[in-house]
Amino acid sequence: MKIAIGYPPLESEKGTPLLSQNRQFQWFNSPTYIYPVVPAYAATMLKNAGYEVFWLDGIAEGWSYKKWLEEVKKAKPDLLVIETKTPVVKKHWKIIKELKGFRDLELKVVLVGDHVTALPEESFQNSPVDFVLTGGDYDFLLLNLVNHLVKGEKLEPGIYFREIPNSLPAGQAGKFQIPNKFQISNSKLKIKNWQSTGRFQLNHNLNSLPFIDRELTHWRLYAYENGNYKRTPGTYIMAGRDCWWRKDGGCKFCAWTVLYPSWRARKPENVLDEIGCLIEKYKVKEIMDDTGTFPVGEWLEEFCQGMIKRGYNKKIYFDCNMRFGALKKKDYELMAKAGFRFLLYGLESANQKTLDRLNKGTKVDLIEKELQQAKEASKKVGGRLEPHVTCMVGYPWESKKEACQTINFTRRLFEKGLIDSLQATIVIPYQGTALFAECEKNGWLLTKNWDNYDMRQPVMKTEMSNEEVLELTQGIYKSFLTPKFLLRKIASVRSIDDLKFFWRAGKKLMGHLRDFGKNI
């Protein structure tokens, strides 16, 4: 059986879609490509099981849509898997209809991602999709689905489907055929003709995952055009799925709370072995762990000691997502020794009222102190910890004055040398999140046209105009433009990698300012 995992190009004047491995979708004027870890696991698991796998990321390849279609037709897969998100799901429905219209293709289409996990039936109503895999373990579910179709393996919970055939007769393994009686015509799409195996379960053993076949999944496409990497080539891993902050359901706005309502992590030794493989086999120089929040406590200590003992801290920079309030100064010292560099924190707002409403579990008045501890710890051991914060504007309950407090706060952090970079966006309530439910309850939604949920405009009611929200977003990006910060960064240059990084970062900054320009 032949399976293709693909990202069809989505041509738009808004720029390049950042779709893979991304919790909050954006169009980028300056392209960024993030290595999609879970789809890459899926491809590797299928290949290891003896299936023929094609990696067709037309976005990262820079293909036109026509070129992508040619590659799909050339591969002639039996199954095509597409990761989708709220702002592009309608585009994907159109693509699925087009694919189903080609007589020389007899393929079945699978959709995965947070949007279809929240609204699985919607895609059956609006497109001729054949399967929807819900939850974040769709790598395991995809292998299970294929094994069912070929070998008759029992389907796991979390799979939505139209009419599905029994397993193939003996002697036909590897040949995928669906009898005519199971073909669904477009004229019948409005009929409720789908079923499911029930609520998905996150009970898979992450330590059983194979190390990703990076060549199969064209990892170099994502190794350079990423503004977070100081050294290239870089790549992504995931030590856990997804964030251990689970009090009252986690952060209310995060789309991945839909995929991962519970938390699991691989063993430190397992993650260290993967890092060793990336260093030796692929010559990677920087690794970003994209677990929602990197494990802390005893897990973190064991991991850091392993990085030092194996000497990996001398060979790579290691990056991760982190939460304010999770670490002490001794933790930062150990992380700096272990080769950590880029630490991404979700600041979101400098207003405590907003953080409380988002269920962030952090205190604004402690953030500056913690960043100071991180910098002091890094300096003490000769490390290079470089904190990065993410911020959002456009909250229904925030005034313009309160939103400006976030800009002033990030400017002060830059002036004091406590952060090294940031990202700013417009807050979007995604389907399935607690924030979306609150919006519906309070009548805050301006639209349910999913095309508009792309961070290019507010979709929630605020006391500010669209233009003011865009200006605030640009204002956050410009908050680093202080003489002290710029002089400090110039003085920090130690290598050609630093110079290349500043050049890439500058291009990304200009792109982000265009992302939130008034003419979008």
Steps between C-alpha positions, in 0.01 A plus 500: 500500500623850417446792738584866436527760774460838340461872551344648185627850414245769588568790271400833656598865487532475879823304465616152599277293731670379817297183539728219614583453869324822591252560780384838371474530120650802319576622151863617485640754254846367584466119469564281803486121482465294816574128493171312558592246767181293534446459121869404475447232764201376300706474181778313681264255671327422171830443321626277781178296468580430135282759326611732222504861624524831313578836666333775296532829690435739214524801732852430626607381153392834353284324242209657319164335552522361145838347577366343821209343309748358249700343782186347652400355163852369449501325839145360453447443872213292631473729801580873526538655847460878547550693824253787515422795725207736544603784260572264210251217547263643237788512251577138578136401441524645148826316438349171612207548261742571218711193578190282502416625151815363336423173325864391503509521882319247716599627839342539839565818698573530873480827697678552833553794735341702778215647292367166378546358849265768632258475204548160330152485344537840332753375244274210402216747444710733284736271309537143374766424763518130586658497846560742787749403770435688824737576786872563493617140465401483136834339417391192696144525363617525139703181530201334664269612219734372229548171682122469522452557129775256402507245781166535678646640823235626740451878479599708801280772653513844337448409134213647295415345165238463232414145404808288556568159345608188682863399473624370168484128423811290561757542225413864431712659773646826374232548237239757596158460341165636610191340350269725298225474759717705734562787259331823615378741233515877553121518470465306824739704712223665701378163622644398838699209367789479744575304812764509769682267735436734792702753697876487434727372776853618573622166631787432260850440632717787372815304581397245238529759222784444255755771438368699205635420156608855420606421144159352420338816633734746323618661824739741328202691359438623855861524623586855393195725446413526868563824685556324833815315399832667575692204358395307193405240403241473774207270561208427735423221745229447763585355840135506602142559388420776569498725809506393863308814603160334525333685788135557400575389144814704430531834320160595361621620160739218405379295202707200608296455817250353253755243378662423833266530799745289701879504541766235427877509460767269367778382729800736518734224377278443196512870409876513554548203269304683230714811544811289462362356176425850368852616580682201355278401207361834385768744628236720663629808683184623675196310626165647597282287724142599426329338796240754619703543818827311544501256793637636827595360841689169519441439127677826408790435739558151357483637146746783566748270674475266201570785256814592697621142554464411132661826388202609294506841670825570316361398159155660472273774628182367655173698498163443665167646609480595867258654752565784739499374857615148414874539565737621771842660459676164550293357214612779270864444596472131416321571172765753400772242569305242298499710184154658513474828307157607371230493771152587372254634757133576444474847654175576311424821694648725768159532666431260785127513429561360154736229618245387757221490242724295268581260785874555444588438863775765497553827687610812315684645799731193515593484131776760504661344805500155341653624176769676704575169675529324165744758367709496818511121504604490137779753554624318809567175312596654165178396330286668236141498622300730270136541613230563240142606583175476309235771539143545372261792462131527420349357818130594537551617858818706448494874432754665274672640808533151648630361170763774491623377838621184326702709252651705781580183694680329210691823426623506859603134481700572185663809653614299802632219280263247653353374171664460161203466263122482487199412289174698485164385369128573513319266736270255320242272665523159331220247493513260791688735733359645821546848353276418203231370736524820705468708183183319398354536847570875517422586136856615430545338159496733201492213250507124459653522157805284567698678226522803730657306789854556369631765742479769234196661661304479827210255504389598850330822602726755668474869578780559250479526122672246275762761411579562867545127565739471204695805618534348846634177353759694303576702814597184687738401220655848506543497879855364470613815316678657794865621486601287798366179349650559156843586643486196726422270208784643291739444790376141539620388156748216549491307174388491139195305622399805704530730198299264279235471771461877533464529123230230493326652803497841335332360189242320714428821693432696182277218383300505823449876474355442153288213637313750714502797263186704439474393138444131569 
